[in-house]
Amino acid sequence: MPRPTWPPRYVNAPIALLRDEHVSHAAYRFYCKLRALAWGEPTLRMELSKLYAEAELGQSQVYEYARLLRDRGGLLFRCADGVFECSFPDLLPIPAEAEKPTLSLLEPKTKNTVGGAHSGKTGKPESPTPAAISVFRSIARRYPDKAVWPQITAAVGESPDGLDRWGRTIEGWIAAGFYKLNVGGMLDWYAQGRTSKAGPVVTTRPAASGNGRLPDGV
């Protein structure tokens, strides 16, 4: 007897994403559908056309919700050759030597639970990581130098559209083979509306040679 597409009764889902105010109800519903479609397994692999039909969502919504869930630490995903693949970090074993996710939703950073998270060195409340920095961390798998955080947040802001374009800019920059910590080059691309090496460029000033400005580090 073939395995049914949907589970017979229910699936478990972590409460952290449900309580995350940055995850919309629609995105959480999509997450629960992914968990249901992958029932019994830590990963899901499905043709995109079938996923659109089963989730009752369009392409743009699937990508929007998947990116949001990835940025909030609830999902790892990729799309290639018309196939959607994803895994759920809370179901994957984390080796002892590996770096654990840094979202405070997963576990408190200190044992002091009175008044919120505090720094172990100063005892002062820790500032939340800016959204643009979290997007960078989720894609590049490391943090940019903290000295450039204000520059990034000032350029990108916190709007969903801006964060989504920032994420696509970082992905395109890394895919082009450029150094993933060259934040200046990424911000140049972002300001130009560029998300790939051959992508469109919005020039901010005319160049004497007639060529578009190249990002630093190219």
PESUL-V769723 format. One record per backbone hydrogen bond with DSSP energy under -1.0 kcal/mol. CO is the residue of the C=O (numbers start at 1). NH is the residue of the N-H. E is the energy in kcal/mol with one decimal. If there is no record, write none. Layout:
# PESUL-V769723
((CO:NH:E) (CO:NH:E))
This chain:
# PESUL-V769723
((15:19:-1.7) (20:23:-1.6) (24:28:-2.5) (25:29:-2.3) (26:30:-2.0) (27:31:-2.2) (28:32:-2.4) (29:33:-1.9) (30:34:-2.2) (31:35:-2.3) (32:36:-2.1) (33:37:-2.8) (34:38:-1.6) (36:39:-1.4) (38:41:-2.6) (42:88:-1.5) (44:86:-2.4) (46:84:-3.4) (47:51:-2.4) (48:52:-2.8) (49:53:-1.5) (50:54:-2.9) (51:55:-3.0) (52:57:-1.6) (58:62:-2.2) (59:63:-2.3) (60:64:-2.4) (61:65:-2.8) (62:66:-2.4) (63:67:-2.4) (64:68:-2.1) (65:69:-2.6) (66:70:-2.3) (67:71:-2.7) (68:72:-1.4) (69:74:-2.6) (70:73:-1.6) (76:87:-2.4) (78:85:-2.6) (80:83:-1.5) (82:48:-2.6) (83:80:-2.0) (84:46:-2.7) (85:78:-2.3) (86:44:-2.7) (87:76:-2.3) (88:91:-2.5) (95:98:-1.4) (103:106:-1.6) (117:126:-1.2) (119:123:-2.1) (124:119:-2.8) (130:134:-2.1) (131:135:-2.2) (132:136:-1.8) (133:137:-2.6) (134:138:-2.4) (135:139:-1.4) (136:140:-3.0) (137:141:-1.4) (145:148:-2.0) (146:149:-1.1) (148:152:-2.2) (149:153:-2.8) (150:154:-2.2) (151:155:-1.6) (152:156:-2.7) (153:157:-1.9) (159:163:-2.6) (160:164:-2.3) (161:165:-2.4) (162:166:-2.2) (163:167:-2.3) (164:168:-2.2) (165:169:-2.2) (166:170:-2.3) (167:171:-2.3) (168:172:-2.3) (169:173:-2.4) (170:174:-2.5) (171:175:-2.5) (172:176:-1.5) (173:178:-1.7) (174:177:-1.7) (179:182:-1.8) (181:183:-1.9) (182:186:-1.7) (183:187:-2.7) (184:188:-1.8) (185:189:-2.2) (186:190:-2.7) (187:191:-2.6) (188:192:-1.6) (189:194:-3.1) (190:193:-1.1) (192:202:-2.1) (196:199:-1.4) (207:210:-1.1) (215:218:-1.4))
